[in-house]
Amino acid sequence: MFNIEFSKTAQKQLYKLGKDIQIRIISTLGRIRVRPYPHVKKIVGSNFFRLRVGKYRVILDIQKNIMIIYVIEIGHRRNIHK
């Protein structure tokens, strides 16, 4: 099972969101801890992955050798890839 770690940027972005969206993102991250790869897509031209949670996207770095999912950024889908 993978451990989940948040960057400082991701923590700030998460706390700025509404409580219902926060709960949804955290529960989705909890669900992907066992097998993350079927739930995420690789970002083209990058080593990172994206996780879709409704209209929000979570940018992840999955480090398989040390079993960590590192949350880099969280945001609305229209703003996250800029």
C-alpha positions in Angstrom: 0.0 0.0 0.0 1.3 3.4 -1.0 1.7 6.3 1.5 0.3 9.7 0.5 2.3 12.9 1.1 1.3 16.5 0.2 3.5 19.3 -1.0 3.0 22.6 0.9 1.4 24.0 -2.3 -1.0 21.1 -2.5 -2.0 21.5 1.2 -2.7 25.2 0.7 -4.7 24.5 -2.4 -6.7 21.8 -0.7 -7.6 24.0 2.3 -8.8 26.8 0.0 -11.4 24.4 -1.5 -14.9 23.8 -0.1 -15.3 21.2 2.6 -17.3 18.8 0.4 -14.6 18.9 -2.3 -11.9 18.4 0.3 -13.6 15.3 1.6 -14.1 14.0 -2.0 -10.4 14.5 -2.9 -9.1 12.9 0.3 -11.4 9.9 0.0 -10.4 9.4 -3.7 -6.7 9.5 -2.7 -7.5 7.0 0.0 -9.1 4.6 -2.5 -6.1 4.7 -4.9 -3.5 3.8 -2.3 -3.7 0.1 -3.1 -3.4 0.2 -6.9 -3.0 3.8 -8.2 -2.2 3.1 -11.9 -5.7 2.1 -13.1 -7.1 5.4 -11.7 -4.5 7.9 -13.0 -3.3 9.0 -16.4 0.2 10.0 -17.4 0.6 13.7 -18.3 2.1 13.9 -21.8 5.7 15.2 -21.8 6.0 14.8 -18.0 6.8 12.2 -15.4 3.7 13.1 -13.4 0.2 11.7 -13.3 -3.2 13.3 -13.0 -6.1 12.1 -11.1 -9.6 13.2 -12.0 -12.0 14.1 -9.1 -15.1 15.6 -10.6 -14.1 19.0 -12.1 -10.9 19.0 -10.1 -7.5 17.5 -11.0 -4.8 16.2 -8.7 -1.2 16.2 -10.0 0.7 13.3 -8.6 4.2 11.8 -8.6 4.1 8.1 -7.9 7.3 6.7 -6.7 7.0 2.9 -6.9 10.3 2.0 -5.4 9.6 3.7 -2.0 5.7 3.3 -2.2 4.8 7.0 -2.0 2.2 9.0 -3.8 3.3 12.6 -3.7 0.5 15.1 -4.3 2.1 18.1 -6.1 -0.9 20.3 -7.0 -4.7 20.4 -6.7 -7.0 22.6 -8.7 -9.9 23.1 -11.0 -9.5 21.5 -14.4 -9.4 24.8 -16.3 -6.5 26.2 -14.2 -4.4 23.2 -13.2 -2.3 22.6 -16.4 -1.2 26.2 -16.8 
